[in-house]
Amino acid sequence: MEEEHRKVPFECRSCWHVWHEDYDVRHIEDDHGHAGGEVWLRAGLPVSPPSSGEICPKCGCQQAVMFPDGYLVRHPELIPPVGPVVLDATPLLSPVRRPLY
């Protein structure tokens, strides 16, 4: 029995929020060594395989879609930062001049 870790990316069709969920997938073999199927786990508990229609953690919409395998490798900008986000303290200046009157 082999086990692999998969990150499955999703995108909400309502608020366009992008997130990923972590799964462990166990590949099971039968008594003769042939592939017998997969068991998907989250936090050690069996779950159904991910599919479109997941619930968005930001807005609660049920119209999320899955990205294809390897999507996050090609788009690392979608992976959220691990540590706390540091905001830029530079003040924003408008490029539009104020009227003189």
C-alpha positions, -999 to +999 in steps of 0.1 A: +000+000+000+014+034-011+003+067+003+008+101-014+000+137-003-020+158-028-029+195-027-061+200-046-067+237-057-102+251-060-117+284-072-151+299-062-172+310-091-190+336-070-162+355-052-132+342-072-115+331-040-087+305-046-077+279-020-064+244-017-072+214+004-047+187+015-055+151+010-037+118+016-044+092-010-038+055-003-033+032-033-046-003-023-035-035-040-054-068-040-040-101-029-023-106-063-005-072-064-029-056-088-043-020-083-074-023-062-084+014-058-078+045-039-089+057-004-089+095+001-082+108+036-084+142+053-069+144+089-067+106+089-104+101+082-118+086+049-136+111+027-150+111-008-127+122-035-127+160-042-150+173-069-164+205-083-192+218-061-171+222-029-182+249-005-162+281-006-147+289+028-149+326+022-185+331+009-202+297+013-211+294-023-214+258-036-201+265-071-164+260-067-144+243-094-113+222-092-081+230-110-063+202-129-034+183-114-002+203-114-019+237-117-003+251-085+032+241-097+027+263-128+010+291-108+029+295-075+015+330-070-018+313-060-002+295-030-009+315+002+021+327+022+030+305+052+037+333+077+018+365+086+014+390+058+034+422+063+016+453+049+035+479+030+036+512+050+043+534+020+014+560+017-006+558-015-003+590-036-028+598-064-013+606-098-042+630-104-035+667-095-058+685-072-076+714-086-061+748-078-094+765-069 
